Amino acid sequence: MAEISDAKSRANKKWDDNNKARKQYINKRSVARNFIKQLATDDDLAELLGLISDRHKSLKQNNK
């Protein structure tokens, strides 16, 4: 893997520091997707489908 220049490292750190909430969101989304794609069992997926359905309903109610 190629090394990252000092300037790029500083720029990445600056972005990370200024966008902590966005970085956390992206990280959690990635973890969730990887869990679903690689590790989830049938039982896990069934539970997640229920949670997703509940979340959809909640979002629809809040957007009215």
PDB file with SEQRES, HELIX, SHEET and CRYST1 records, atoms N, CA, C and O in Angstrom:
SEQRES   1 A   64  MET ALA GLU ILE SER ASP ALA LYS SER ARG ALA ASN LYS          
SEQRES   2 A   64  LYS TRP ASP ASP ASN ASN LYS ALA ARG LYS GLN TYR ILE          
SEQRES   3 A   64  ASN LYS ARG SER VAL ALA ARG ASN PHE ILE LYS GLN LEU          
SEQRES   4 A   64  ALA THR ASP ASP ASP LEU ALA GLU LEU LEU GLY LEU ILE          
SEQRES   5 A   64  SER ASP ARG HIS LYS SER LEU LYS GLN ASN ASN LYS              
HELIX    1 AA1 ASP A    6  ASN A   18  1                                  13    
HELIX    2 AA2 LYS A   20  ASN A   34  1                                  15    
HELIX    3 AA3 PHE A   35  LEU A   39  3                                   5    
HELIX    4 AA4 ASP A   42  ASN A   62  1                                  21    
CRYST1    1.000    1.000    1.000  90.00  90.00  90.00 P 1           1          
ATOM      1  N   MET A   1       0.847  -1.175   0.000  1.00  0.00           N  
ATOM      2  CA  MET A   1       0.000   0.000   0.000  1.00  0.00           C  
ATOM      3  C   MET A   1       0.894   1.241   0.000  1.00  0.00           C  
ATOM      4  O   MET A   1       1.907   1.277   0.698  1.00  0.00           O  
ATOM      5  N   ALA A   2       0.531   2.223  -0.758  1.00  0.00           N  
ATOM      6  CA  ALA A   2       1.332   3.436  -0.883  1.00  0.00           C  
ATOM      7  C   ALA A   2       1.254   4.273   0.391  1.00  0.00           C  
ATOM      8  O   ALA A   2       0.230   4.309   1.074  1.00  0.00           O  
ATOM      9  N   GLU A   3       2.353   4.936   0.687  1.00  0.00           N  
ATOM     10  CA  GLU A   3       2.384   5.825   1.847  1.00  0.00           C  
ATOM     11  C   GLU A   3       1.590   7.087   1.548  1.00  0.00           C  
ATOM     12  O   GLU A   3       1.502   7.539   0.406  1.00  0.00           O  
ATOM     13  N   ILE A   4       1.014   7.642   2.609  1.00  0.00           N  
ATOM     14  CA  ILE A   4       0.261   8.890   2.482  1.00  0.00           C  
ATOM     15  C   ILE A   4       1.206  10.037   2.816  1.00  0.00           C  
ATOM     16  O   ILE A   4       1.953   9.965   3.792  1.00  0.00           O  
ATOM     17  N   SER A   5       1.174  11.083   2.017  1.00  0.00           N  
ATOM     18  CA  SER A   5       2.052  12.219   2.250  1.00  0.00           C  
ATOM     19  C   SER A   5       1.673  12.914   3.550  1.00  0.00           C  
ATOM     20  O   SER A   5       0.557  12.760   4.046  1.00  0.00           O  
ATOM     21  N   ASP A   6       2.603  13.672   4.092  1.00  0.00           N  
ATOM     22  CA  ASP A   6       2.343  14.428   5.320  1.00  0.00           C  
ATOM     23  C   ASP A   6       1.188  15.403   5.132  1.00  0.00           C  
ATOM     24  O   ASP A   6       0.359  15.572   6.026  1.00  0.00           O  
ATOM     25  N   ALA A   7       1.139  16.036   3.978  1.00  0.00           N  
ATOM     26  CA  ALA A   7       0.068  16.999   3.717  1.00  0.00           C  
ATOM     27  C   ALA A   7      -1.287  16.311   3.711  1.00  0.00           C  
ATOM     28  O   ALA A   7      -2.253  16.835   4.265  1.00  0.00           O  
ATOM     29  N   LYS A   8      -1.365  15.131   3.082  1.00  0.00           N  
ATOM     30  CA  LYS A   8      -2.621  14.391   3.032  1.00  0.00           C  
ATOM     31  C   LYS A   8      -3.015  13.922   4.432  1.00  0.00           C  
ATOM     32  O   LYS A   8      -4.192  13.969   4.788  1.00  0.00           O  
ATOM     33  N   SER A   9      -2.053  13.475   5.221  1.00  0.00           N  
ATOM     34  CA  SER A   9      -2.332  13.053   6.596  1.00  0.00           C  
ATOM     35  C   SER A   9      -2.883  14.208   7.419  1.00  0.00           C  
ATOM     36  O   SER A   9      -3.836  14.038   8.179  1.00  0.00           O  
ATOM     37  N   ARG A  10      -2.281  15.382   7.265  1.00  0.00           N  
ATOM     38  CA  ARG A  10      -2.767  16.567   8.000  1.00  0.00           C  
ATOM     39  C   ARG A  10      -4.167  16.944   7.546  1.00  0.00           C  
ATOM     40  O   ARG A  10      -5.019  17.293   8.363  1.00  0.00           O  
ATOM     41  N   ALA A  11      -4.402  16.873   6.243  1.00  0.00           N  
ATOM     42  CA  ALA A  11      -5.725  17.208   5.710  1.00  0.00           C  
ATOM     43  C   ALA A  11      -6.767  16.218   6.225  1.00  0.00           C  
ATOM     44  O   ALA A  11      -7.869  16.619   6.601  1.00  0.00           O  
ATOM     45  N   ASN A  12      -6.429  14.934   6.246  1.00  0.00           N  
ATOM     46  CA  ASN A  12      -7.350  13.923   6.762  1.00  0.00           C  
ATOM     47  C   ASN A  12      -7.652  14.166   8.231  1.00  0.00           C  
ATOM     48  O   ASN A  12      -8.806  14.083   8.651  1.00  0.00           O  
ATOM     49  N   LYS A  13      -6.622  14.465   9.018  1.00  0.00           N  
ATOM     50  CA  LYS A  13      -6.819  14.719  10.448  1.00  0.00           C  
ATOM     51  C   LYS A  13      -7.683  15.964  10.659  1.00  0.00           C  
ATOM     52  O   LYS A  13      -8.540  15.985  11.542  1.00  0.00           O  
ATOM     53  N   LYS A  14      -7.461  16.974   9.867  1.00  0.00           N  
ATOM     54  CA  LYS A  14      -8.258  18.203   9.995  1.00  0.00           C  
ATOM     55  C   LYS A  14      -9.722  17.908   9.683  1.00  0.00           C  
ATOM     56  O   LYS A  14     -10.612  18.364  10.401  1.00  0.00           O  
ATOM     57  N   TRP A  15      -9.977  17.148   8.616  1.00  0.00           N  
ATOM     58  CA  TRP A  15     -11.355  16.796   8.266  1.00  0.00           C  
ATOM     59  C   TRP A  15     -11.987  15.978   9.387  1.00  0.00           C  
ATOM     60  O   TRP A  15     -13.116  16.245   9.798  1.00  0.00           O  
ATOM     61  N   ASP A  16     -11.252  14.978   9.882  1.00  0.00           N  
ATOM     62  CA  ASP A  16     -11.760  14.141  10.965  1.00  0.00           C  
ATOM     63  C   ASP A  16     -12.119  14.978  12.190  1.00  0.00           C  
ATOM     64  O   ASP A  16     -13.169  14.776  12.800  1.00  0.00           O  
ATOM     65  N   ASP A  17     -11.252  15.908  12.543  1.00  0.00           N  
ATOM     66  CA  ASP A  17     -11.488  16.756  13.717  1.00  0.00           C  
ATOM     67  C   ASP A  17     -12.689  17.677  13.532  1.00  0.00           C  
ATOM     68  O   ASP A  17     -13.410  17.968  14.486  1.00  0.00           O  
ATOM     69  N   ASN A  18     -12.898  18.131  12.306  1.00  0.00           N  
ATOM     70  CA  ASN A  18     -13.998  19.060  12.035  1.00  0.00           C  
ATOM     71  C   ASN A  18     -15.319  18.368  11.719  1.00  0.00           C  
ATOM     72  O   ASN A  18     -16.358  19.024  11.642  1.00  0.00           O  
ATOM     73  N   ASN A  19     -15.288  17.052  11.535  1.00  0.00           N  
ATOM     74  CA  ASN A  19     -16.487  16.313  11.137  1.00  0.00           C  
ATOM     75  C   ASN A  19     -16.662  15.038  11.961  1.00  0.00           C  
ATOM     76  O   ASN A  19     -16.898  13.960  11.415  1.00  0.00           O  
ATOM     77  N   LYS A  20     -16.544  15.178  13.276  1.00  0.00           N  
ATOM     78  CA  LYS A  20     -16.590  14.004  14.150  1.00  0.00           C  
ATOM     79  C   LYS A  20     -17.912  13.251  14.039  1.00  0.00           C  
ATOM     80  O   LYS A  20     -17.916  12.022  13.968  1.00  0.00           O  
ATOM     81  N   ALA A  21     -19.020  13.962  14.023  1.00  0.00           N  
ATOM     82  CA  ALA A  21     -20.325  13.307  13.951  1.00  0.00           C  
ATOM     83  C   ALA A  21     -20.484  12.570  12.617  1.00  0.00           C  
ATOM     84  O   ALA A  21     -20.984  11.445  12.591  1.00  0.00           O  
ATOM     85  N   ARG A  22     -20.072  13.181  11.533  1.00  0.00           N  
ATOM     86  CA  ARG A  22     -20.178  12.552  10.209  1.00  0.00           C  
ATOM     87  C   ARG A  22     -19.284  11.316  10.134  1.00  0.00           C  
ATOM     88  O   ARG A  22     -19.684  10.282   9.599  1.00  0.00           O  
ATOM     89  N   LYS A  23     -18.071  11.431  10.675  1.00  0.00           N  
ATOM     90  CA  LYS A  23     -17.144  10.307  10.670  1.00  0.00           C  
ATOM     91  C   LYS A  23     -17.723   9.140  11.475  1.00  0.00           C  
ATOM     92  O   LYS A  23     -17.627   7.988  11.052  1.00  0.00           O  
ATOM     93  N   GLN A  24     -18.313   9.431  12.614  1.00  0.00           N  
ATOM     94  CA  GLN A  24     -18.923   8.400  13.449  1.00  0.00           C  
ATOM     95  C   GLN A  24     -20.093   7.738  12.720  1.00  0.00           C  
ATOM     96  O   GLN A  24     -20.242   6.517  12.758  1.00  0.00           O  
ATOM     97  N   TYR A  25     -20.919   8.544  12.059  1.00  0.00           N  
ATOM     98  CA  TYR A  25     -22.047   8.016  11.279  1.00  0.00           C  
ATOM     99  C   TYR A  25     -21.551   7.060  10.195  1.00  0.00           C  
ATOM    100  O   TYR A  25     -22.074   5.954  10.057  1.00  0.00           O  
ATOM    101  N   ILE A  26     -20.552   7.478   9.433  1.00  0.00           N  
ATOM    102  CA  ILE A  26     -20.019   6.661   8.347  1.00  0.00           C  
ATOM    103  C   ILE A  26     -19.435   5.357   8.897  1.00  0.00           C  
ATOM    104  O   ILE A  26     -19.625   4.290   8.315  1.00  0.00           O  
ATOM    105  N   ASN A  27     -18.732   5.454  10.009  1.00  0.00           N  
ATOM    106  CA  ASN A  27     -18.130   4.272  10.615  1.00  0.00           C  
ATOM    107  C   ASN A  27     -19.201   3.286  11.072  1.00  0.00           C  
ATOM    108  O   ASN A  27     -19.100   2.091  10.793  1.00  0.00           O  
ATOM    109  N   LYS A  28     -20.225   3.772  11.772  1.00  0.00           N  
ATOM    110  CA  LYS A  28     -21.288   2.889  12.259  1.00  0.00           C  
ATOM    111  C   LYS A  28     -22.066   2.261  11.111  1.00  0.00           C  
ATOM    112  O   LYS A  28     -22.432   1.087  11.176  1.00  0.00           O  
ATOM    113  N   ARG A  29     -22.321   3.033  10.063  1.00  0.00           N  
ATOM    114  CA  ARG A  29     -23.015   2.498   8.897  1.00  0.00           C  
ATOM    115  C   ARG A  29     -22.196   1.379   8.260  1.00  0.00           C  
ATOM    116  O   ARG A  29     -22.746   0.350   7.869  1.00  0.00           O  
ATOM    117  N   SER A  30     -20.904   1.576   8.158  1.00  0.00           N  
ATOM    118  CA  SER A  30     -20.020   0.569   7.587  1.00  0.00           C  
ATOM    119  C   SER A  30     -20.009  -0.708   8.427  1.00  0.00           C  
ATOM    120  O   SER A  30     -20.054  -1.811   7.883  1.00  0.00           O  
ATOM    121  N   VAL A  31     -19.949  -0.561   9.736  1.00  0.00           N  
ATOM    122  CA  VAL A  31     -19.964  -1.723  10.627  1.00  0.00           C  
ATOM    123  C   VAL A  31     -21.269  -2.494  10.462  1.00  0.00           C  
ATOM    124  O   VAL A  31     -21.259  -3.723  10.380  1.00  0.00           O  
ATOM    125  N   ALA A  32     -22.390  -1.780  10.412  1.00  0.00           N  
ATOM    126  CA  ALA A  32     -23.695  -2.434  10.254  1.00  0.00           C  
ATOM    127  C   ALA A  32     -23.773  -3.189   8.931  1.00  0.00           C  
ATOM    128  O   ALA A  32     -24.224  -4.333   8.892  1.00  0.00           O  
ATOM    129  N   ARG A  33     -23.343  -2.559   7.868  1.00  0.00           N  
ATOM    130  CA  ARG A  33     -23.383  -3.215   6.557  1.00  0.00           C  
ATOM    131  C   ARG A  33     -22.515  -4.459   6.518  1.00  0.00           C  
ATOM    132  O   ARG A  33     -22.929  -5.495   5.998  1.00  0.00           O  
ATOM    133  N   ASN A  34     -21.317  -4.360   7.064  1.00  0.00           N  
ATOM    134  CA  ASN A  34     -20.421  -5.510   7.066  1.00  0.00           C  
ATOM    135  C   ASN A  34     -20.983  -6.647   7.913  1.00  0.00           C  
ATOM    136  O   ASN A  34     -20.849  -7.813   7.540  1.00  0.00           O  
ATOM    137  N   PHE A  35     -21.606  -6.331   9.038  1.00  0.00           N  
ATOM    138  CA  PHE A  35     -22.227  -7.355   9.860  1.00  0.00           C  
ATOM    139  C   PHE A  35     -23.306  -8.086   9.068  1.00  0.00           C  
ATOM    140  O   PHE A  35     -23.358  -9.316   9.054  1.00  0.00           O  
ATOM    141  N   ILE A  36     -24.161  -7.312   8.412  1.00  0.00           N  
ATOM    142  CA  ILE A  36     -25.253  -7.912   7.638  1.00  0.00           C  
ATOM    143  C   ILE A  36     -24.697  -8.777   6.504  1.00  0.00           C  
ATOM    144  O   ILE A  36     -25.169  -9.894   6.292  1.00  0.00           O  
ATOM    145  N   LYS A  37     -23.720  -8.279   5.791  1.00  0.00           N  
ATOM    146  CA  LYS A  37     -23.193  -8.996   4.633  1.00  0.00           C  
ATOM    147  C   LYS A  37     -22.378 -10.234   5.002  1.00  0.00           C  
ATOM    148  O   LYS A  37     -22.386 -11.221   4.267  1.00  0.00           O  
ATOM    149  N   GLN A  38     -21.672 -10.191   6.137  1.00  0.00           N  
ATOM    150  CA  GLN A  38     -20.698 -11.242   6.392  1.00  0.00           C  
ATOM    151  C   GLN A  38     -21.002 -12.147   7.586  1.00  0.00           C  
ATOM    152  O   GLN A  38     -20.608 -13.313   7.584  1.00  0.00           O  
ATOM    153  N   LEU A  39     -21.692 -11.633   8.602  1.00  0.00           N  
ATOM    154  CA  LEU A  39     -21.802 -12.400   9.844  1.00  0.00           C  
ATOM    155  C   LEU A  39     -23.216 -12.760  10.273  1.00  0.00           C  
ATOM    156  O   LEU A  39     -23.409 -13.737  10.998  1.00  0.00           O  
ATOM    157  N   ALA A  40     -24.192 -12.000   9.845  1.00  0.00           N  
ATOM    158  CA  ALA A  40     -25.550 -12.165  10.360  1.00  0.00           C  
ATOM    159  C   ALA A  40     -26.122 -13.546  10.044  1.00  0.00           C  
ATOM    160  O   ALA A  40     -25.967 -14.075   8.944  1.00  0.00           O  
ATOM    161  N   THR A  41     -26.789 -14.105  11.051  1.00  0.00           N  
ATOM    162  CA  THR A  41     -27.491 -15.372  10.881  1.00  0.00           C  
ATOM    163  C   THR A  41     -28.927 -15.072  10.448  1.00  0.00           C  
ATOM    164  O   THR A  41     -29.341 -13.914  10.390  1.00  0.00           O  
ATOM    165  N   ASP A  42     -29.674 -16.127  10.147  1.00  0.00           N  
ATOM    166  CA  ASP A  42     -31.084 -15.947   9.790  1.00  0.00           C  
ATOM    167  C   ASP A  42     -31.839 -15.269  10.929  1.00  0.00           C  
ATOM    168  O   ASP A  42     -32.666 -14.388  10.691  1.00  0.00           O  
ATOM    169  N   ASP A  43     -31.555 -15.678  12.165  1.00  0.00           N  
ATOM    170  CA  ASP A  43     -32.216 -15.058  13.320  1.00  0.00           C  
ATOM    171  C   ASP A  43     -31.859 -13.583  13.438  1.00  0.00           C  
ATOM    172  O   ASP A  43     -32.721 -12.751  13.722  1.00  0.00           O  
ATOM    173  N   ASP A  44     -30.580 -13.256  13.218  1.00  0.00           N  
ATOM    174  CA  ASP A  44     -30.146 -11.853  13.259  1.00  0.00           C  
ATOM    175  C   ASP A  44     -30.889 -11.038  12.205  1.00  0.00           C  
ATOM    176  O   ASP A  44     -31.379  -9.943  12.483  1.00  0.00           O  
ATOM    177  N   LEU A  45     -30.967 -11.584  10.998  1.00  0.00           N  
ATOM    178  CA  LEU A  45     -31.614 -10.861   9.906  1.00  0.00           C  
ATOM    179  C   LEU A  45     -33.102 -10.656  10.175  1.00  0.00           C  
ATOM    180  O   LEU A  45     -33.649  -9.598   9.863  1.00  0.00           O  
ATOM    181  N   ALA A  46     -33.754 -11.653  10.746  1.00  0.00           N  
ATOM    182  CA  ALA A  46     -35.176 -11.518  11.082  1.00  0.00           C  
ATOM    183  C   ALA A  46     -35.370 -10.404  12.114  1.00  0.00           C  
ATOM    184  O   ALA A  46     -36.280  -9.585  11.992  1.00  0.00           O  
ATOM    185  N   GLU A  47     -34.515 -10.384  13.117  1.00  0.00           N  
ATOM    186  CA  GLU A  47     -34.609  -9.327  14.136  1.00  0.00           C  
ATOM    187  C   GLU A  47     -34.344  -7.953  13.522  1.00  0.00           C  
ATOM    188  O   GLU A  47     -35.044  -6.986  13.819  1.00  0.00           O  
ATOM    189  N   LEU A  48     -33.338  -7.878  12.673  1.00  0.00           N  
ATOM    190  CA  LEU A  48     -32.998  -6.602  12.044  1.00  0.00           C  
ATOM    191  C   LEU A  48     -34.127  -6.103  11.146  1.00  0.00           C  
ATOM    192  O   LEU A  48     -34.391  -4.902  11.096  1.00  0.00           O  
ATOM    193  N   LEU A  49     -34.791  -7.006  10.440  1.00  0.00           N  
ATOM    194  CA  LEU A  49     -35.925  -6.607   9.603  1.00  0.00           C  
ATOM    195  C   LEU A  49     -37.019  -5.955  10.450  1.00  0.00           C  
ATOM    196  O   LEU A  49     -37.612  -4.956  10.043  1.00  0.00           O  
ATOM    197  N   GLY A  50     -37.280  -6.518  11.612  1.00  0.00           N  
ATOM    198  CA  GLY A  50     -38.266  -5.920  12.518  1.00  0.00           C  
ATOM    199  C   GLY A  50     -37.830  -4.551  12.994  1.00  0.00           C  
ATOM    200  O   GLY A  50     -38.635  -3.621  13.039  1.00  0.00           O  
ATOM    201  N   LEU A  51     -36.557  -4.419  13.352  1.00  0.00           N  
ATOM    202  CA  LEU A  51     -36.036  -3.123  13.806  1.00  0.00           C  
ATOM    203  C   LEU A  51     -36.084  -2.084  12.694  1.00  0.00           C  
ATOM    204  O   LEU A  51     -36.401  -0.918  12.929  1.00  0.00           O  
ATOM    205  N   ILE A  52     -35.765  -2.522  11.482  1.00  0.00           N  
ATOM    206  CA  ILE A  52     -35.799  -1.605  10.340  1.00  0.00           C  
ATOM    207  C   ILE A  52     -37.231  -1.150  10.066  1.00  0.00           C  
ATOM    208  O   ILE A  52     -37.470   0.024   9.785  1.00  0.00           O  
ATOM    209  N   SER A  53     -38.167  -2.067  10.145  1.00  0.00           N  
ATOM    210  CA  SER A  53     -39.571  -1.723   9.935  1.00  0.00           C  
ATOM    211  C   SER A  53     -40.037  -0.707  10.978  1.00  0.00           C  
ATOM    212  O   SER A  53     -40.708   0.269  10.642  1.00  0.00           O  
ATOM    213  N   ASP A  54     -39.685  -0.936  12.227  1.00  0.00           N  
ATOM    214  CA  ASP A  54     -40.045   0.006  13.296  1.00  0.00           C  
ATOM    215  C   ASP A  54     -39.427   1.378  13.052  1.00  0.00           C  
ATOM    216  O   ASP A  54     -40.073   2.404  13.265  1.00  0.00           O  
ATOM    217  N   ARG A  55     -38.181   1.390  12.607  1.00  0.00           N  
ATOM    218  CA  ARG A  55     -37.490   2.662  12.345  1.00  0.00           C  
ATOM    219  C   ARG A  55     -38.158   3.405  11.191  1.00  0.00           C  
ATOM    220  O   ARG A  55     -38.323   4.623  11.257  1.00  0.00           O  
ATOM    221  N   HIS A  56     -38.542   2.690  10.138  1.00  0.00           N  
ATOM    222  CA  HIS A  56     -39.252   3.303   9.010  1.00  0.00           C  
ATOM    223  C   HIS A  56     -40.542   3.975   9.496  1.00  0.00           C  
ATOM    224  O   HIS A  56     -40.830   5.118   9.139  1.00  0.00           O  
ATOM    225  N   LYS A  57     -41.305   3.260  10.306  1.00  0.00           N  
ATOM    226  CA  LYS A  57     -42.567   3.802  10.837  1.00  0.00           C  
ATOM    227  C   LYS A  57     -42.308   5.060  11.657  1.00  0.00           C  
ATOM    228  O   LYS A  57     -43.024   6.054  11.534  1.00  0.00           O  
ATOM    229  N   SER A  58     -41.288   5.005  12.485  1.00  0.00           N  
ATOM    230  CA  SER A  58     -40.946   6.150  13.339  1.00  0.00           C  
ATOM    231  C   SER A  58     -40.554   7.366  12.497  1.00  0.00           C  
ATOM    232  O   SER A  58     -40.976   8.487  12.785  1.00  0.00           O  
ATOM    233  N   LEU A  59     -39.756   7.144  11.469  1.00  0.00           N  
ATOM    234  CA  LEU A  59     -39.328   8.246  10.614  1.00  0.00           C  
ATOM    235  C   LEU A  59     -40.514   8.846   9.853  1.00  0.00           C  
ATOM    236  O   LEU A  59     -40.606  10.064   9.697  1.00  0.00           O  
ATOM    237  N   LYS A  60     -41.424   7.980   9.380  1.00  0.00           N  
ATOM    238  CA  LYS A  60     -42.595   8.473   8.660  1.00  0.00           C  
ATOM    239  C   LYS A  60     -43.471   9.322   9.567  1.00  0.00           C  
ATOM    240  O   LYS A  60     -43.995  10.350   9.138  1.00  0.00           O  
ATOM    241  N   GLN A  61     -43.632   8.906  10.810  1.00  0.00           N  
ATOM    242  CA  GLN A  61     -44.460   9.666  11.765  1.00  0.00           C  
ATOM    243  C   GLN A  61     -43.827  11.017  12.082  1.00  0.00           C  
ATOM    244  O   GLN A  61     -44.529  12.019  12.219  1.00  0.00           O  
ATOM    245  N   ASN A  62     -42.506  11.045  12.198  1.00  0.00           N  
ATOM    246  CA  ASN A  62     -41.814  12.288  12.528  1.00  0.00           C  
ATOM    247  C   ASN A  62     -41.787  13.274  11.361  1.00  0.00           C  
ATOM    248  O   ASN A  62     -41.620  14.475  11.573  1.00  0.00           O  
ATOM    249  N   ASN A  63     -41.946  12.790  10.153  1.00  0.00           N  
ATOM    250  CA  ASN A  63     -41.896  13.653   8.969  1.00  0.00           C  
ATOM    251  C   ASN A  63     -43.251  14.230   8.603  1.00  0.00           C  
ATOM    252  O   ASN A  63     -43.351  15.020   7.665  1.00  0.00           O  
ATOM    253  N   LYS A  64     -44.292  13.849   9.326  1.00  0.00           N  
ATOM    254  CA  LYS A  64     -45.628  14.364   9.017  1.00  0.00           C  
ATOM    255  C   LYS A  64     -45.822  15.753   9.534  1.00  0.00           C  
ATOM    256  O   LYS A  64     -46.893  16.333   9.358  1.00  0.00           O  
TER     257      LYS A  64                                                      
END                                                                             
